[in-house]
Every structure is written in C-alpha cells, then in structure tokens.
Amino acid sequence: MNSPKVSIKFFPVPGANWVGENRIQCHETGLEAELYYGSSSFFGLRGNPRSVKGKIFESSSLELLYEIDGQWDRTVKLKDVSSGKETVIYNAKEAISRLNLLLSQI
C-alpha cells in the first residue's frame, strides 16, 4: 500500500489537499483498489479540489467491480458496476459529528 501526498499552497489561497494515487491490495480477498486524489490547478481555475476517484477490481482477472467517486471533505460514493446501485461509503459531516460526540465525552 502506498499513500497520496499532501499539497500545501500559500498562493493565491492558502490550503492543503491530498494529491496523487493510492493503491491497496488485499491478499485475503484478491481485491485491489486504485484511488486518485485530485486538486485544483495552481491558480484554482481548473481541476476538482478535494476529489477522490477510483475503482475496485479483482487482482487476478482485472474485472472491475466498483467505481468510487466523491470529495473527501463531503461525501464519497461506491457504485456497483453490475447493478448500477450507488452507496454512500463516507460522509464527512457524519464522521465529524461522531468525532465531536466522542471528544465531548472525554
């Protein structure tokens, strides 16, 4: 497994984003995932900031099973390519709410 890089910009608008590729392979299931993290261009005119796209497939046959699409600071969806059904697999608002709840109990 490798990890994406953090891109820190100071101009024109300060901020940090994940960029690059991430590949995860599960030897137990034989599944593999490729994730691509995007950001906007230098001047912020092109690109999709905080985007994540990817796919999950069988390593041996390269058969595509799922597509991943979304923004890591909002929601990320998983689409079953055989049925077309989409499922939200990550919701940032819900995750932050749960984290705040846990922190308030400490």
C-alpha positions in Angstrom: 0.0 0.0 0.0 1.3 3.4 -0.8 -0.2 6.8 0.2 -1.1 10.1 -1.5 0.9 13.2 -0.9 -0.2 16.4 0.8 0.0 19.5 -1.4 0.3 22.8 0.6 -0.3 26.0 -1.3 0.2 29.5 0.0 -0.8 31.4 -3.1 -3.3 32.5 -4.3 -5.4 31.0 -1.5 -3.7 29.1 1.4 -4.7 25.5 1.8 -3.8 21.8 1.8 -5.1 18.9 -0.3 -4.4 15.3 -0.8 -3.0 14.6 -4.3 -1.7 11.6 -6.2 -2.5 7.9 -6.2 -3.1 5.3 -3.6 -3.1 1.5 -4.4 -4.4 -1.0 -1.8 -4.3 -4.8 -2.4 -5.9 -7.4 -0.1 -4.3 -10.8 -0.4 -7.1 -12.5 1.5 -9.9 -11.5 -0.9 -7.9 -11.0 -4.1 -9.3 -7.5 -4.5 -7.4 -4.4 -5.3 -8.3 -0.7 -5.2 -6.8 2.3 -7.0 -7.6 5.7 -5.7 -6.8 9.0 -7.3 -6.8 12.3 -5.3 -7.2 15.5 -7.3 -6.7 19.1 -6.6 -7.3 22.4 -8.4 -4.7 23.9 -10.6 -2.1 26.5 -9.3 -4.5 29.4 -9.8 -7.6 27.4 -8.8 -9.2 27.7 -12.2 -9.3 24.0 -13.2 -9.5 20.7 -11.5 -11.7 19.4 -8.8 -10.3 20.2 -5.4 -10.5 17.5 -2.7 -11.8 15.0 -5.3 -11.3 11.2 -4.9 -12.0 8.8 -7.8 -11.1 5.2 -8.0 -12.0 1.6 -8.7 -12.1 -1.8 -7.0 -11.3 -4.8 -9.1 -10.2 -8.5 -8.9 -6.4 -8.6 -9.0 -6.3 -11.8 -11.0 -8.8 -11.1 -13.7 -8.8 -7.3 -13.5 -12.6 -7.4 -13.6 -14.0 -4.1 -12.5 -16.4 -4.5 -9.6 -16.9 -1.0 -8.2 -16.3 2.7 -9.0 -15.5 5.3 -6.3 -16.3 9.0 -6.8 -16.7 12.0 -4.5 -14.9 14.6 -2.4 -13.1 13.6 0.8 -14.4 16.7 2.6 -18.0 15.9 1.7 -19.3 12.5 0.5 -17.7 9.6 -1.3 -19.9 7.1 -3.1 -19.4 3.5 -4.2 -21.1 2.3 -7.4 -21.6 -1.4 -8.2 -20.9 -1.6 -11.9 -23.0 -4.7 -12.4 -26.2 -3.3 -10.8 -25.6 0.5 -11.1 -26.5 0.8 -7.4 -24.7 3.7 -5.6 -24.0 3.7 -1.8 -22.5 6.5 0.3 -19.4 5.0 2.0 -18.2 8.2 3.6 -20.0 11.3 4.8 -17.7 13.9 6.3 -20.4 15.7 8.2 -21.4 12.4 9.9 -17.8 11.5 10.7 -17.1 14.9 12.2 -20.3 14.8 14.3 -19.4 11.4 15.7 -15.8 12.6 16.4 -17.2 15.7 18.2 -19.5 13.5 20.2 -16.7 11.2 21.3 -14.4 14.1 22.2 -17.2 15.7 24.3 -17.4 12.5 26.4 -13.7 12.7 27.4 
